[in-house]
Amino acid sequence: MSSASTALRPRDRFGLSAYYFATFAGVGFSTPFLPLYWKGLGFTYLQIGSLVALASAAGAAMLVPIGAWSDRIHRRHPFIVTGSLLVSGCFLAYPLIRSFVAFAVLQAIVGVGSTMSQAIAAALGADLFAASREGRSFAEVRAWGTIGFIGTMGAAAFFPGLVQGREYFLATGLLYLCAALSVLLVGKPAQGGGRAELSFQGVGAVLGSRNTRAFVAAYLLGYMALMPATANLSLYLKSFDPPVSPRIIPLAYAISAGCELPFLFIMGWAADRFGRMLPLRICFIVLPIRLALYAVATVPTTALALQATHGLTFSVLAVVPFAFMADAAPPRYRATGQAILNAAGSAAYALGPLAAGRIADLVGIRNLYLFLATVAVTGSVILFAFVREPSRSTTVQEAALEQA
């Protein structure tokens, strides 16, 4: 079945919006403050980067078969709910452990759970969103994730104790539990049944296009540059001398999230109105410049100003690739397409932090951002040289697949 021809029902919109709100409120707690928690336990930058990378690598390894499974049985909800519950359970268990190996095991489970939940949630949205409005529709529900993120940053700024001790892990675990419950409000897409067995035919169907392969490569490099920069921001701000106020860290994330929110709508609208490539090209021009400027910033206020450009980078990568893949993947392989996209992001988030941790240990946290700028430049070259607007029409190959 192709994308729905009508707008989302209010119940579906509310359920998806609540899911993204709770999920990214949880991300707001985990991304800035979990590395600080590990640093407080005495872990090195390399160990911290390895833990972040392990979660992403585990997610990347499992996403494509999970997406193929979801497409084969035409079910989304069990995968989304199970993934969110896995993350919730792990965060509730974190304060009980201290060893690097135990954290590594739980991080692998978190990686599988979080990426599975988000990738299949994107596929569920693609099933339900109206045709020609995929970018705007996804931006409308995904924006609630940014609102949730801003909410946790505000709570951390005004109540620092909330991100310390058992309360931090309890709050994060409960947020992911709420995400699991929220998606149950979303109705099932109107699709036919299928046999409950794995099929990887969709992987070849999605990646058979050279244009799609080039896009996935550029997306991987963009995320490999951007996400380690965000993950290491708290450690970067701690490197300034004299030391910054503890309130600067949540403020920095709040600035980026505040700028991200309107640009989610703007870039979603632009992707539908002018095509997927225009916002992608804007992102890949701004991203390497932004990352290089972090390396030469001499005062933390410069870094805060750079956070305001987050809307031109992350807002694009959060919305437009979803719409690009919704166009590029045959309709019967929506979950496979979104899984490939999220697997590329997870692989980037595995390789990026691992390399970032090693480089930060060798040359310092500030020079790390020059390395990330170089990665972003490579992604920009691929995007501008090899990626073109995806076709939104049904191809002969796609028609044959639909009849198979």
N, C-alpha and C positions, 0 to 999 in steps of 0.2 A: 504493500500500500504506500502511496506517496504521502507527502506531508499533508496534514489536515488542511481542509479548505476553509475552516472557520476559526474564529478566535478561541483562545483558551477559556474553558469554563471557569467561573470564579473559584470553585473548590480546587481545581487543578492548579490554578495560578497561586492560590494561597498555600497549598501543600508544597509546591516547588519553591516558592519564595521562603517559606519557613525552613525548608530543608537547607537552602543555601545560607540563610541567616545563621542557623545553629552551627552548620559546618564551618563557616569561615569565622564565626565568633570563636570556635575552638582553635582554628588556625591562628587567630590573633593571640591566643594564649601560648600556643606551642612554638610558633616560629621565632619570636624574639627572645623568649625567656627560657626555653629548654636548653639552648646552648649555654646560657649563663648558669643555669643549674649544674650542668655537667662541668663547666669550668670551676665552679665552686667545689666540686668533688675532686678536683685535681687533674682532670683530663686535659691532654694537650690539644692544640688546634687540630692536629692531624687526627687524633681520636674522635674529636667532636665532628670533624668533617666526615670521618668514616661512618659514624653512626647515622648522620643525615643521609649519606650516600647509600648505606645499606638499605634503609627504608625505601628509597627511590628505586634501587636496583631490584629489590624483591617485587615491588609493584610493577616495574617494567617487564620483568620476566613472566608474570602471571596474567597481565592484562589482555593480551591478544587471545589466548585460549579462553579466557573468561568472556570476552566480547563475542567470540565465535559461538560459545555455548549459549549465551543470551540470545543471539540471533537465531540459533537453531531451534530453540524451544519457544521463542517469541515471548519471553518473560523478562521483566526488568526489576520489579519490586524486590524479589528475594535477594538479588545480588546487592542492591543498594542498602537494604536493611542490614544484611549480614555484615557488609563492610563497615558500616557505621558502628555496629555493636562491637566488632573486633577492636576498633580504635578506642571506643569507650572503655572496654575492659582493660586494655593495656595501660591507659593513663591512670586508671584506678590502682593498678599494680605497681606503677613506677616508684612511688615513695617507699615501697617495701624492699627495694633492691639498691645495691651500691656498686656491684661489679660491672666492668665493661662488657663482659661476655653476656651477662643477663640482660643488660640494656640492648645489646646487639640482637638477641633473640626477639625481644619485644618490639624493637624497631622494625625488624623484618615483617612481623605480623601487622604492625601499624601501616607499613608501606603497602602491603597487599590490600588491607581493608580500606584505606583512604582512597587509593587510586581506583580500586574496583567500584567503590561507591560513587565517586565523582564521574567516572567515565560512563557508567551505565545510567546515571542520572542525566547526563548530557544526551545519551541515546533516547531516553524516555522523553525528554523535551523535544528532540528532533521528530519523534513519533507524533507529538501533539501540536507542535507549532504550525501556524498557518503558512501555506506556501507563499514565498516572496517576502515573508516577514521574519525569517529565521534569526537574522542578526538583531533586530529590535526586540523580538520576543525573548531571546536568550538574555539580552542586556537587561530587560525589565525584571526577570526573576533573579539573575545573577547579581544585580545591584544590591539586593537584600543581603547578599554575602558581604559586600563591602560595608553596608550599614552595620552588620554584626561585628565585623572586624573593628570598625571605628568605635563601637560600643565597648568592646573589651579594652581597647587602648585608653579610652576615657576612664573606664573603671580602674585600670592599672595606674593611671596617672594620679587619680584622686584617692585611691585606696591601695597603696603599695603592698600592703600585707596580703592582698588578694593573689599576688603572683609569687608568694613565698610559702613554703611549707605545704602541708597536706591540703590546705584550702585550694591551692593552685591546681593540683591534680584532680581533686574532687570536682571543681567547677568545670574543668576541661572534659572530664569523663561524662558529666551530666549533659553538657552541650551536645556531644556526639550521640548520646542516648535520645535527646530531643530530635536530632536530625533523623534518626531511624524511625521515630514515631511519626514525624511530620510527613514523610513520603508515603505513608499508608493512606493519607487523605487523597492522594492523586489517583485518578481513575486509570484503568488499564487501557492501553491503546487498542483500537479496533484492528486487530491483525488475526490472520488465520493461525491455526496450530502447526506444530511441527514435531518431528521425532526428536526425542531427548538424547541426541548424540552429537559429538563434536564434528564440525566441518570447517576446514580451513580454506575452502574454495574462495571465501570472501576476501581473504588476505591478498590472494593473487588478483582478484577483481579490483580491489582498492588500489594496490600498488602497481598494477599493470601500466598505469599512466606515468610517463617520465615526468610530466608536470607535477603530479602528486608526489612522486618520490623526491623531487627537488624541493617542493614546499615543505615536506616533512623534515628534510635535512636542514633547511633554513630555520624552521621552527625549533628544532632540537638545539641548534647553536644559539639562537636567541634566548631560549630558556636557560641554556648552559651558562650564558653570560649574566642574565638578569637575576635568576633565582638565588645563586650563591651570593650575589651582591646584597640582596635583601636579607638572606639568612645570616650574613656576617655583619649587618649594619650595627647591631648592638655592640659587637666586639670592636668594630671600627670606631664608633663614637667613644668607647671606653679608652681608646688609644690616645686621645687628645691630652695635652699637658698645658695648663692645669686640667685636672679631671672635670668632666661635665657633671652637671646635676643629674641625679637619678631620674628626674622628670623629663629630661631631654629625650631619652630613649622612646618612651611611649608617645611623646610629642612628635618625634620624627616619623614614626609609623602612622600616627594620626593625620599628619599633613599629607603624606602620600595617599592614604586611603581617602581623605577628604577630596583631593584632586581627582582621584580615581573614579569617584562616584559619578560626577556629571559626564566624564569622558566615556564611561561605559555606555551611556545612552547616546552620546554624540557619535562614537565609533560604530555602535550597532546600527544607528540610522545611516551613517555614511556608507557602511558596508552594503546595506540594502539599496541605497539610493545611487551610489557611484561605483559600486563593485567592491570586491574583496581586496583588490590589490592596492588601492589608494591608501587606506589606513595602514596596511602592512608596510608600504614603502615609507610612510611618515615615521612609523615605529623604528624601522631599521636604519633610518638616517639619524634620529635623535639618540638611540640607545648607545652606540659607541662613544659619542661625544659626551653624553651624561656620565658614563662610567669613568672616562679618562679624567673628567673634572673632579671626581671624588678624590683621585690620587693626589691632586695638587692643591686641594683645599687646605687652608692654613688655620681656619677657625671653624668651630662646629656650626655656626650660623650659615656658612656657605653650604654645608651639607644639608641643612634644613631647607635652604632654597632649592637645592637640586632635587630634593624629595618632591617638590611641586611638579617636576616633569614626569612623575610616575604615571600621570594620566595619558601621556603620549607614548608610553612604552607598555607597561603592564596591562592597561585597559584594552589596548589593541590585542595583545597576546591572550587575554582572558576571553575575548568575545569573537573576534574575527576568524581565528583558526577553526572554531566550532562551525561557523557559517561556511567557510571554505570547504571543510570536509563534508558538511551536509550536502553541498553541491557535488563534490567529487565522488562520494561513495554511492554506489547503487542503493536504492531504497531498502532492499531486503538485507543489506549489510550495514545498516546504520550503526549498530553497536560495535561491529568490527572496525568500522572507520573511526569512530570516536575512541575505541580502545587503542588503535594504532597511534592516533594523535596523542593520547594521554601516556601511552608507553614511551613515545619519543620524549615527552616532557619529563617523565620519570627517569628515563635514561640520562637526560641532561642534568636532572637534579641529583643523580648518582655520580656522574662523572665530574660535574662542576664542583660540588662541595669537597669531593675527595682530592681533586687537584688543588682547589682553593686552600684546603687545610695544609697541604704540603707546602705550597708556595708561601702562605702566610707565615709558616714556621721558618722558612728559609730567608725571606726578604722583608717580612713584616706585613701587617694587615693592610696598610695603606697602599703599598706597591701591588698588592693583590688586584686592585681595581684596574691597573694598567693591563694586566693579563686578561681580565674579563673583557676589557674594551677591545683587545685584539681578537678574542673569540667572536665578539659581536660584529666586528668588521668582516670576518670570514662569512658569517651568516648573511650579511648585507650583500656581499658579492654574489653569493648563490641566488639570493632572492631576485636581485635586479637582473642578473644574467640569464636565469633559467626558468623562473616561475612566471606564469601568465594567468590571466583570469580563468577560473574553472568554468566549464560549460554547465549551464543549468538545464539544458535540454536532455531528453532521454536518448541515449545513444543506441545504436543497433546492438552492441554488446550488452548493455543494460537491459534492453527489452528481452533479449534471449535469456539472460539470467532470471528475469522476473517470471518467464514462462517455464523455467526448469523446475 
